[in-house]
Amino acid sequence: MLLHADGNFIQYIEGERDIVESLFDLICRDGRHRNILKLADGEIEERLFPGWSMGCNDLAEGDLAAQGLFNLTAANLEAHLDPEMPKAAIEMMRQFYRLADRIRAA
């Protein structure tokens, strides 16, 4: 899972330990990234995002609605959260978008 707001990112990476560690090391060495902070590390019993793959597209607000999507802000997030999602994923998204809203307001 990769979330972006106003130049800030939070990413949740899961998979085989050696692959995840190599990817994190690559991210840390990439000069485009600053202020990297690892929030958690450890083994999980099952994947939180088993069917997800990466994708990104910038869409205008009208394009979002036409595709059944929404502008992901903290307020919109709460209205669209699926209570069946893993609690860790829900809380990570909530915290990220609360922070992003504070940054926008500053």
N, CA, C and O atoms as a MOPAC input file, in Angstrom:
PM7 MOZYME 1SCF
protein

 N      0.86100 1    -1.16500 1     0.00000 1
 C      0.00000 1     0.00000 1     0.00000 1
 C      0.90200 1     1.22100 1     0.00000 1
 O      1.84800 1     1.30300 1     0.78400 1
 N      0.61300 1     2.15700 1    -0.87000 1
 C      1.36000 1     3.40700 1    -0.94500 1
 C      0.35900 1     4.54200 1    -0.98000 1
 O     -0.47900 1     4.61300 1    -1.88000 1
 N      0.44300 1     5.43000 1    -0.00400 1
 C     -0.44000 1     6.59300 1     0.06600 1
 C      0.39600 1     7.84400 1    -0.14300 1
 O      1.54000 1     7.90900 1     0.30800 1
 N     -0.16700 1     8.84200 1    -0.82600 1
 C      0.53700 1    10.08800 1    -1.13300 1
 C     -0.37700 1    11.26700 1    -0.87200 1
 O     -1.55600 1    11.24600 1    -1.22800 1
 N      0.18200 1    12.30700 1    -0.24300 1
 C     -0.54800 1    13.55800 1    -0.05500 1
 C      0.46100 1    14.68400 1     0.09500 1
 O      1.30600 1    14.65700 1     0.99000 1
 N      0.36900 1    15.67800 1    -0.78800 1
 C      1.20300 1    16.87600 1    -0.71100 1
 C      2.68900 1    16.57300 1    -0.57000 1
 O      3.36400 1    17.17900 1     0.26200 1
 N      3.20100 1    15.66000 1    -1.35600 1
 C      4.62500 1    15.36100 1    -1.33900 1
 C      5.06400 1    14.41700 1    -0.23100 1
 O      6.25600 1    14.13300 1    -0.11200 1
 N      4.14900 1    13.92900 1     0.57100 1
 C      4.46300 1    12.99000 1     1.64600 1
 C      3.88900 1    11.62000 1     1.29600 1
 O      2.81200 1    11.50800 1     0.71100 1
 N      4.62900 1    10.59100 1     1.66400 1
 C      4.22000 1     9.22800 1     1.36200 1
 C      4.25400 1     8.38900 1     2.63200 1
 O      5.04800 1     8.64400 1     3.53700 1
 N      3.40000 1     7.40500 1     2.68600 1
 C      3.51800 1     6.32800 1     3.65800 1
 C      3.32500 1     5.04700 1     2.85700 1
 O      2.42300 1     4.94000 1     2.02600 1
 N      4.19000 1     4.08400 1     3.12900 1
 C      4.13600 1     2.84300 1     2.37000 1
 C      4.19700 1     1.66400 1     3.32900 1
 O      4.97900 1     1.64700 1     4.27900 1
 N      3.35900 1     0.69000 1     3.05700 1
 C      3.34900 1    -0.56800 1     3.78600 1
 C      3.82600 1    -1.62000 1     2.80200 1
 O      3.21100 1    -1.83800 1     1.75800 1
 N      4.94000 1    -2.27400 1     3.15000 1
 C      5.53300 1    -3.27600 1     2.25800 1
 C      5.48900 1    -4.61700 1     2.97200 1
 O      5.89800 1    -4.72600 1     4.12900 1
 N      4.99600 1    -5.63200 1     2.28500 1
 C      4.98000 1    -6.96500 1     2.87600 1
 C      5.46900 1    -7.97000 1     1.84600 1
 O      5.35000 1    -7.75700 1     0.63900 1
 N      6.01300 1    -9.05400 1     2.34100 1
 C      6.53200 1   -10.10100 1     1.47800 1
 C      7.64800 1   -10.84400 1     2.18400 1
 O      7.79800 1   -10.74500 1     3.40200 1
 N      8.42700 1   -11.58700 1     1.41900 1
 C      9.55900 1   -12.31800 1     1.98900 1
 C     10.54100 1   -11.32400 1     2.59400 1
 O     10.84000 1   -10.29600 1     1.98500 1
 N     11.05100 1   -11.62700 1     3.80300 1
 C     11.89400 1   -10.68600 1     4.54800 1
 C     13.06100 1   -10.16200 1     3.71700 1
 O     13.28300 1    -8.95100 1     3.68100 1
 N     13.81300 1   -11.03400 1     3.05000 1
 C     14.98500 1   -10.57900 1     2.30200 1
 C     14.60100 1    -9.64500 1     1.15600 1
 O     15.33500 1    -8.70400 1     0.85500 1
 N     13.48400 1    -9.88900 1     0.52800 1
 C     13.02400 1    -9.02900 1    -0.56800 1
 C     12.59000 1    -7.66900 1    -0.03200 1
 O     12.92700 1    -6.63400 1    -0.60800 1
 N     11.84600 1    -7.67100 1     1.06600 1
 C     11.39000 1    -6.41800 1     1.66900 1
 C     12.57800 1    -5.60400 1     2.16800 1
 O     12.62000 1    -4.39100 1     1.96200 1
 N     13.54700 1    -6.25200 1     2.82200 1
 C     14.72300 1    -5.54100 1     3.31200 1
 C     15.53100 1    -4.95000 1     2.17000 1
 O     16.01800 1    -3.82600 1     2.28400 1
 N     15.68500 1    -5.67900 1     1.07200 1
 C     16.40000 1    -5.15500 1    -0.10500 1
 C     15.68000 1    -3.95000 1    -0.69800 1
 O     16.31400 1    -2.96500 1    -1.07500 1
 N     14.36300 1    -4.03300 1    -0.77700 1
 C     13.57800 1    -2.92700 1    -1.31100 1
 C     13.68500 1    -1.69800 1    -0.40900 1
 O     13.84300 1    -0.58100 1    -0.90200 1
 N     13.60100 1    -1.89500 1     0.91000 1
 C     13.70900 1    -0.77200 1     1.83600 1
 C     15.09500 1    -0.13200 1     1.74000 1
 O     15.21100 1     1.09300 1     1.77000 1
 N     16.13600 1    -0.94200 1     1.62400 1
 C     17.49300 1    -0.41500 1     1.45900 1
 C     17.60400 1     0.41100 1     0.18100 1
 O     18.23100 1     1.47000 1     0.18000 1
 N     17.01100 1    -0.06000 1    -0.89000 1
 C     17.01100 1     0.67400 1    -2.15700 1
 C     16.29200 1     2.01700 1    -2.01000 1
 O     16.77100 1     3.03400 1    -2.51100 1
 N     15.16200 1     2.02200 1    -1.33700 1
 C     14.41200 1     3.25700 1    -1.09100 1
 C     15.27200 1     4.23300 1    -0.28900 1
 O     15.32500 1     5.42100 1    -0.60800 1
 N     15.94400 1     3.73600 1     0.74900 1
 C     16.77800 1     4.59800 1     1.59600 1
 C     17.94900 1     5.21000 1     0.83000 1
 O     18.33900 1     6.34400 1     1.10700 1
 N     18.50900 1     4.48500 1    -0.11800 1
 C     19.64700 1     4.99100 1    -0.89400 1
 C     19.23000 1     5.89300 1    -2.05500 1
 O     20.07800 1     6.56100 1    -2.64400 1
 N     17.96400 1     5.92400 1    -2.38700 1
 C     17.46000 1     6.74200 1    -3.49100 1
 C     17.43900 1     8.20900 1    -3.05900 1
 O     16.75100 1     8.56700 1    -2.10300 1
 N     18.18600 1     9.05000 1    -3.75900 1
 C     18.31900 1    10.46300 1    -3.41200 1
 C     17.03900 1    11.26700 1    -3.50500 1
 O     16.99200 1    12.39700 1    -3.02000 1
 N     16.00000 1    10.72000 1    -4.11200 1
 C     14.72400 1    11.43700 1    -4.18900 1
 C     13.95100 1    11.39000 1    -2.88100 1
 O     12.98500 1    12.13100 1    -2.69900 1
 N     14.37300 1    10.52200 1    -1.97300 1
 C     13.65900 1    10.34500 1    -0.71200 1
 C     14.41900 1    11.01400 1     0.42300 1
 O     15.64800 1    10.96200 1     0.47800 1
 N     13.66700 1    11.65000 1     1.33600 1
 C     14.25000 1    12.31300 1     2.50200 1
 C     13.41700 1    11.96500 1     3.72800 1
 O     12.24400 1    11.60800 1     3.62800 1
 N     14.04800 1    12.07800 1     4.87000 1
 C     13.34300 1    11.89300 1     6.14700 1
 C     12.60100 1    10.55700 1     6.21300 1
 O     11.44000 1    10.50000 1     6.61700 1
 N     13.26800 1     9.51300 1     5.82100 1
 C     12.66200 1     8.17600 1     5.84000 1
 C     12.62100 1     7.67500 1     7.27200 1
 O     13.60400 1     7.76000 1     8.00800 1
 N     11.48500 1     7.16200 1     7.64300 1
 C     11.28700 1     6.64800 1     8.98900 1
 C     10.58600 1     5.29800 1     8.89900 1
 O      9.49200 1     5.19600 1     8.34500 1
 N     11.21500 1     4.26800 1     9.44200 1
 C     10.58200 1     2.94400 1     9.49000 1
 C      9.70000 1     2.91300 1    10.72900 1
 O     10.19800 1     3.07200 1    11.84400 1
 N      8.42000 1     2.71500 1    10.55300 1
 C      7.47500 1     2.73600 1    11.66400 1
 C      7.30100 1     1.37900 1    12.32300 1
 O      6.99800 1     1.30100 1    13.51400 1
 N      7.49000 1     0.32300 1    11.56800 1
 C      7.30500 1    -1.02000 1    12.12000 1
 C      8.10000 1    -2.01600 1    11.29800 1
 O      8.40900 1    -1.77600 1    10.13100 1
 N      8.42400 1    -3.12800 1    11.92000 1
 C      9.16900 1    -4.18500 1    11.24900 1
 C      8.86300 1    -5.48900 1    11.98600 1
 O      8.86600 1    -5.51800 1    13.21600 1
 N      8.60700 1    -6.54100 1    11.26100 1
 C      8.38800 1    -7.81100 1    11.93400 1
 C      7.62800 1    -8.79700 1    11.08100 1
 O      7.24700 1    -8.51400 1     9.94500 1
 N      7.42400 1    -9.93900 1    11.64700 1
 C      6.71000 1   -11.02300 1    10.97800 1
 C      5.20200 1   -10.81900 1    11.12300 1
 O      4.73200 1   -10.27700 1    12.12400 1
 N      4.45700 1   -11.25500 1    10.12100 1
 C      3.00000 1   -11.22400 1    10.17900 1
 C      2.48900 1   -12.63600 1     9.90000 1
 O      3.13600 1   -13.42100 1     9.20600 1
 N      1.33600 1   -12.93600 1    10.44600 1
 C      0.77100 1   -14.26900 1    10.24000 1
 C      0.15600 1   -14.41800 1     8.85300 1
 O      0.24100 1   -15.47600 1     8.23000 1
 N     -0.46100 1   -13.34300 1     8.38500 1
 C     -1.03300 1   -13.36300 1     7.03600 1
 C     -0.94400 1   -11.96300 1     6.45400 1
 O     -0.89500 1   -10.97500 1     7.18600 1
 N     -0.92400 1   -11.89100 1     5.14800 1
 C     -0.79800 1   -10.60900 1     4.47300 1
 C     -2.02300 1    -9.73900 1     4.73400 1
 O     -3.15300 1   -10.22700 1     4.76900 1
 N     -1.77400 1    -8.42900 1     4.91700 1
 C     -2.86900 1    -7.47600 1     5.07400 1
 C     -3.46500 1    -7.10100 1     3.72800 1
 O     -4.65200 1    -6.78900 1     3.63800 1
 N     -2.64400 1    -7.12900 1     2.67300 1
 C     -3.07800 1    -6.73500 1     1.33400 1
 C     -2.72900 1    -7.83500 1     0.33300 1
 O     -1.88200 1    -7.62500 1    -0.53500 1
 N     -3.35900 1    -8.99100 1     0.43700 1
 C     -2.95000 1   -10.14200 1    -0.37600 1
 C     -3.16500 1    -9.98100 1    -1.87400 1
 O     -2.40700 1   -10.55900 1    -2.65300 1
 N     -4.14700 1    -9.23600 1    -2.30100 1
 C     -4.43600 1    -9.15500 1    -3.72500 1
 C     -4.02800 1    -7.84200 1    -4.36700 1
 O     -4.37900 1    -7.58600 1    -5.51900 1
 N     -3.28800 1    -6.99900 1    -3.64000 1
 C     -2.97000 1    -5.66900 1    -4.16600 1
 C     -1.74600 1    -5.70400 1    -5.06200 1
 O     -0.81800 1    -6.48400 1    -4.84900 1
 N     -1.76400 1    -4.84300 1    -6.06700 1
 C     -0.58700 1    -4.58900 1    -6.88600 1
 C     -0.46800 1    -3.07500 1    -7.01400 1
 O     -1.42400 1    -2.35200 1    -6.73400 1
 N      0.68800 1    -2.59700 1    -7.43000 1
 C      0.91400 1    -1.15800 1    -7.48600 1
 C      0.34100 1    -0.57100 1    -8.76700 1
 O      0.37300 1    -1.18900 1    -9.83100 1
 N     -0.17300 1     0.62100 1    -8.63400 1
 C     -0.67300 1     1.36800 1    -9.76800 1
 C     -0.89200 1     2.79900 1    -9.35400 1
 O     -1.18400 1     3.07000 1    -8.18900 1
 N     -0.75900 1     3.71800 1   -10.28400 1
 C     -0.93400 1     5.12700 1    -9.95600 1
 C     -1.46100 1     5.84700 1   -11.18600 1
 O     -1.06500 1     5.55700 1   -12.31500 1
 N     -2.36200 1     6.79200 1   -10.94600 1
 C     -2.87300 1     7.58700 1   -12.04400 1
 C     -3.40000 1     8.89200 1   -11.46700 1
 O     -4.15000 1     8.87600 1   -10.49100 1
 N     -3.02000 1    10.02100 1   -12.05300 1
 C     -3.56000 1    11.31200 1   -11.64600 1
 C     -4.84600 1    11.56100 1   -12.41200 1
 O     -4.85000 1    11.56700 1   -13.64300 1
 N     -5.93000 1    11.76500 1   -11.69000 1
 C     -7.22400 1    11.96800 1   -12.31100 1
 C     -7.82500 1    13.27500 1   -11.82400 1
 O     -7.61200 1    13.67600 1   -10.67900 1
 N     -8.56500 1    13.93100 1   -12.68300 1
 C     -9.31200 1    15.12400 1   -12.28400 1
 C    -10.48300 1    14.68500 1   -11.41900 1
 O    -10.90100 1    13.52900 1   -11.48500 1
 N    -11.02000 1    15.59700 1   -10.60400 1
 C    -12.12500 1    15.26700 1    -9.69300 1
 C    -13.30000 1    14.61800 1   -10.43300 1
 O    -13.86600 1    13.63900 1    -9.94500 1
 N    -13.67200 1    15.14600 1   -11.59600 1
 C    -14.77200 1    14.57000 1   -12.37200 1
 C    -14.46300 1    13.16500 1   -12.84500 1
 O    -15.35100 1    12.31400 1   -12.88800 1
 N    -13.20600 1    12.91200 1   -13.20300 1
 C    -12.80700 1    11.57400 1   -13.62700 1
 C    -12.93000 1    10.58000 1   -12.48500 1
 O    -13.30000 1     9.42400 1   -12.69600 1
 N    -12.62200 1    11.02700 1   -11.28000 1
 C    -12.73100 1    10.14600 1   -10.11500 1
 C    -14.16000 1     9.65300 1    -9.94200 1
 O    -14.40300 1     8.45300 1    -9.81400 1
 N    -15.10900 1    10.59700 1    -9.93800 1
 C    -16.51300 1    10.23600 1    -9.74100 1
 C    -17.01400 1     9.32100 1   -10.85100 1
 O    -17.77200 1     8.38700 1   -10.59200 1
 N    -16.59900 1     9.58100 1   -12.06800 1
 C    -17.04300 1     8.77300 1   -13.20700 1
 C    -16.57300 1     7.32200 1   -13.07900 1
 O    -17.21600 1     6.40900 1   -13.59800 1
 N    -15.46300 1     7.11900 1   -12.39500 1
 C    -14.93900 1     5.76500 1   -12.23100 1
 C    -15.32900 1     5.15300 1   -10.88800 1
 O    -14.83800 1     4.08500 1   -10.52300 1
 N    -16.21500 1     5.83200 1   -10.15000 1
 C    -16.64000 1     5.31400 1    -8.85800 1
 C    -15.60500 1     5.50800 1    -7.77000 1
 O    -15.65000 1     4.83100 1    -6.74300 1
 N    -14.66600 1     6.43100 1    -7.98500 1
 C    -13.60700 1     6.70800 1    -7.02200 1
 C    -13.88800 1     8.02100 1    -6.30900 1
 O    -14.86500 1     8.70100 1    -6.62300 1
 N    -13.03800 1     8.38300 1    -5.35100 1
 C    -13.21000 1     9.63000 1    -4.62700 1
 C    -11.86200 1    10.22800 1    -4.27500 1
 O    -10.86000 1     9.51700 1    -4.20400 1
 N    -11.83700 1    11.54600 1    -4.05200 1
 C    -10.63200 1    12.23400 1    -3.63000 1
 C    -10.33000 1    11.79200 1    -2.20200 1
 O    -11.14200 1    12.00600 1    -1.30200 1
 N     -9.18900 1    11.18900 1    -1.99200 1
 C     -8.88600 1    10.58400 1    -0.69800 1
 C     -8.33900 1    11.60200 1     0.28900 1
 O     -7.14100 1    11.88000 1     0.31800 1
 N     -9.23000 1    12.14800 1     1.09000 1
 C     -8.89000 1    13.01500 1     2.21200 1
 C     -9.30300 1    12.28500 1     3.47600 1
 O     -9.95400 1    11.24200 1     3.40900 1
 N     -8.92700 1    12.82700 1     4.63400 1
 C     -9.30500 1    12.17300 1     5.89000 1
 C    -10.81700 1    12.02600 1     6.00500 1
 O    -11.31000 1    10.97300 1     6.41100 1
 N    -11.56000 1    13.07900 1     5.64800 1
 C    -13.03100 1    13.01900 1     5.74900 1
 C    -13.60500 1    11.98100 1     4.78700 1
 O    -14.45600 1    11.18100 1     5.17800 1
 N    -13.15300 1    11.98600 1     3.54300 1
 C    -13.65100 1    11.01100 1     2.57300 1
 C    -13.24200 1     9.58700 1     2.93800 1
 O    -13.98900 1     8.63600 1     2.70800 1
 N    -12.05400 1     9.45500 1     3.50600 1
 C    -11.58500 1     8.13400 1     3.89700 1
 C    -12.55400 1     7.49000 1     4.89200 1
 O    -12.93300 1     6.32900 1     4.73400 1
 N    -12.94900 1     8.24400 1     5.90700 1
 C    -13.85200 1     7.70400 1     6.92400 1
 C    -15.17100 1     7.24300 1     6.31600 1
 O    -15.73700 1     6.23400 1     6.73600 1
 N    -15.64900 1     7.97700 1     5.33900 1
 C    -16.92200 1     7.63300 1     4.70700 1
 C    -16.82100 1     6.37900 1     3.84100 1
 O    -17.83200 1     5.73800 1     3.55300 1
 N    -15.60000 1     6.02900 1     3.42400 1
 C    -15.44100 1     4.91700 1     2.49200 1
 C    -14.69900 1     3.70800 1     3.06500 1
 O    -14.48500 1     2.73000 1     2.34900 1
 N    -14.30400 1     3.75400 1     4.33000 1
 C    -13.57600 1     2.62200 1     4.90300 1
 C    -14.44700 1     1.37300 1     4.95700 1
 O    -15.62200 1     1.43100 1     5.32000 1
 N    -13.86400 1     0.27600 1     4.60000 1
 C    -14.53300 1    -1.02200 1     4.68200 1
 C    -14.19600 1    -1.63200 1     6.04000 1
 O    -13.03000 1    -1.92900 1     6.30000 1
 N    -15.17700 1    -1.82400 1     6.90500 1
 C    -14.88500 1    -2.36400 1     8.23300 1
 C    -14.29200 1    -3.76600 1     8.20600 1
 O    -13.79400 1    -4.24500 1     9.22400 1
 N    -14.33900 1    -4.42600 1     7.05700 1
 C    -13.75400 1    -5.76400 1     6.92900 1
 C    -12.25700 1    -5.71800 1     6.67100 1
 O    -11.58600 1    -6.74900 1     6.72600 1
 N    -11.71900 1    -4.51800 1     6.38600 1
 C    -10.27700 1    -4.39300 1     6.15900 1
 C     -9.53800 1    -4.67700 1     7.45300 1
 O    -10.10100 1    -4.49600 1     8.53200 1
 N     -8.28500 1    -5.11900 1     7.36900 1
 C     -7.50300 1    -5.33100 1     8.59500 1
 C     -7.39700 1    -4.03000 1     9.39800 1
 O     -7.20000 1    -2.95600 1     8.83000 1
 N     -7.52800 1    -4.13800 1    10.71300 1
 C     -7.49900 1    -2.95300 1    11.57500 1
 C     -6.19500 1    -2.16900 1    11.44000 1
 O     -6.20900 1    -0.94000 1    11.50200 1
 N     -5.07800 1    -2.85600 1    11.25700 1
 C     -3.78700 1    -2.16800 1    11.10800 1
 C     -3.78800 1    -1.29100 1     9.85700 1
 O     -3.25400 1    -0.18200 1     9.88300 1
 N     -4.37100 1    -1.76700 1     8.78200 1
 C     -4.43000 1    -0.98500 1     7.54400 1
 C     -5.33300 1     0.22800 1     7.71900 1
 O     -4.99900 1     1.32200 1     7.26300 1
 N     -6.45400 1     0.04600 1     8.36300 1
 C     -7.38500 1     1.15900 1     8.59300 1
 C     -6.71300 1     2.23900 1     9.42300 1
 O     -6.79900 1     3.41800 1     9.07900 1
 N     -6.05600 1     1.87100 1    10.49600 1
 C     -5.42200 1     2.86000 1    11.36700 1
 C     -4.26700 1     3.56500 1    10.66900 1
 O     -4.06700 1     4.76300 1    10.87100 1
 N     -3.49900 1     2.84100 1     9.84700 1
 C     -2.41400 1     3.46600 1     9.10700 1
 C     -2.96200 1     4.53100 1     8.15500 1
 O     -2.40900 1     5.62700 1     8.06400 1
 N     -4.03100 1     4.21700 1     7.45800 1
 C     -4.63400 1     5.18400 1     6.54000 1
 C     -5.19600 1     6.38200 1     7.29700 1
 O     -5.02700 1     7.52100 1     6.86200 1
 N     -5.84900 1     6.14400 1     8.40400 1
 C     -6.40200 1     7.24500 1     9.20000 1
 C     -5.30100 1     8.19800 1     9.66100 1
 O     -5.43300 1     9.41300 1     9.51400 1
 N     -4.23000 1     7.66500 1    10.20900 1
 C     -3.15000 1     8.50700 1    10.71200 1
 C     -2.49200 1     9.29800 1     9.58800 1
 O     -2.18200 1    10.47700 1     9.75800 1
 N     -2.27800 1     8.66400 1     8.45300 1
 C     -1.63300 1     9.34800 1     7.33500 1
 C     -2.47900 1    10.51700 1     6.84900 1
 O     -1.95800 1    11.61300 1     6.64100 1
 N     -3.75100 1    10.30100 1     6.66900 1
 C     -4.58800 1    11.37000 1     6.13300 1
 C     -4.90500 1    12.45200 1     7.15800 1
 O     -5.17600 1    13.59100 1     6.77700 1
 N     -4.88000 1    12.12700 1     8.44400 1
 C     -4.98200 1    13.18700 1     9.46000 1
 C     -3.76700 1    14.09100 1     9.36200 1
 O     -3.89800 1    15.31400 1     9.40100 1
 N     -2.59700 1    13.50500 1     9.23700 1
 C     -1.37200 1    14.28500 1     9.09900 1
 C     -1.38800 1    15.09500 1     7.81400 1
 O     -1.01800 1    16.26900 1     7.82600 1
 N     -1.80600 1    14.50000 1     6.71100 1
 C     -1.85500 1    15.21000 1     5.43000 1
 C     -2.80500 1    16.40800 1     5.50300 1
 O     -2.49900 1    17.46600 1     4.95400 1
 N     -3.94700 1    16.25800 1     6.17000 1
 C     -4.87500 1    17.37800 1     6.32100 1
 C     -4.24700 1    18.49300 1     7.14000 1
 O     -4.45700 1    19.66900 1     6.84200 1
 N     -3.46900 1    18.13900 1     8.18300 1
 C     -2.79900 1    19.18700 1     8.97900 1
 C     -1.75000 1    19.91400 1     8.15000 1
 O     -1.60300 1    21.13000 1     8.27100 1
 N     -1.02800 1    19.19400 1     7.31900 1
 C     -0.01400 1    19.81800 1     6.45600 1
 C     -0.67800 1    20.77400 1     5.48100 1
 O     -0.18500 1    21.88300 1     5.27700 1
 N     -1.79000 1    20.36800 1     4.87100 1
 C     -2.50100 1    21.23900 1     3.93000 1
 C     -2.98700 1    22.50700 1     4.61800 1
 O     -2.95700 1    23.58300 1     4.02100 1
 N     -3.43600 1    22.39400 1     5.87300 1
 C     -3.98600 1    23.53400 1     6.60400 1
 C     -2.90100 1    24.51700 1     7.05400 1
 O     -3.19100 1    25.68800 1     7.30000 1
 N     -1.66900 1    24.05300 1     7.16200 1
 C     -0.56900 1    24.91100 1     7.66200 1
 C     -0.14700 1    25.95200 1     6.64400 1
 O      0.75800 1    26.74400 1     6.91000 1

